[in-house]
Every structure is written in C-alpha cells, then in structure tokens.
Amino acid sequence: MKSPLYKELMNQLASHIKKDYQPNQKLPSERELVDMFKVSRSTVRLALNELEEKGLIYRLHGKGTFVAPIFVD
C-alpha cells in the first residue's frame, strides 16, 4: 500500500531541509511549495504540520516557516 501523498512530501521536505538549509533559515511559502511540488495546499499544510510536530521546523505567524535551530531524527 502506498503512503499518503503528504507523508511522501514530508519525507522529501525533511531530506531537502537537512541537506540544503541552515538552522533558522526561512523556507519557501506554502504557495511556493505548492508550485514546486505540484501538490495541493492542504497536502503542503499536512506535511508542514508533521514536520513541525517532529521538531524539524517552526512557524511564526505572519513571518513564515523556518528550520528549527536543533532537531533530532
């Protein structure tokens, strides 16, 4: 059985973050991620929610989404 699309996106984003981003660096907006990955905004939100729960990212209302300063796999 194939995993849900948001889980696949979450794994792609996590890998991308770990390779290409520094702590506290701002991530692309939800809208930009929709365009980059060709998925719906709800899929992006679900993936970002999971990453936030895992401590990989944090969100600041009105500012954006950022890589967490310290994260544990």
N, C-alpha and C positions, 0 to 999 in steps of 0.2 A: 504494500500500500504506500502510495506516495505521500510525503509530508505536506502539510498545508503551505500555500504559497508564502504566507507571511513568515513562516519558520525558515523557508529557503532564503528569503530576503534577509531575515535576521542574521543568518549564518554568513551570507555574502557581506553584509554591512560590518559584522564583527570582524571578519577577516580583513576587510578594507581598512577599518579603523586601526587595527593592530599593526598593519604594515605601513600605512600612509599618513597617519595622524599623530600629533603630539598631544600630551595631556592639556586640557583646557582649550584645545583648538576647536573652532566652530565648524560644525558640519553643515552641509548644504540644507536648504529649507525643505520642508515636506514637498512642496511643489516641484522643486528641482529634483528631488529623489524620484518623484512620480515620473518625470520626464526621462531621467537617467535609466531607470529600471523598467519603464513601460508597464507599470502596475497601477492599481487604483490608490487613491489617497488613504482609504481605510486600511489597505494592506500595509502601506508605509507606516501608518499610525500604530497598527498592531505590532509590527516589527520593532518600532522605536520603543513602544511600551515594554516589550520583553527585554530589550537591551537596557532600558532604564531600571527595570526590576533586578537585572543581573548586576547592576552597578557599573556598566561599561560606559554609559552616557548620563548626562543630567540635562535638565531643561530649565531655562529661565524665561518666565512669561514675558513676552514682548521683545526678547533678545535673541532666542534661538536655542538650538540643541548643541551641546558641547561634549567632548570626550572627557570622561571622568579623570581626575588627577591620578588616581591609583585604582586599578581594577585587578581582580583575581579571577583566573579562569575557573 
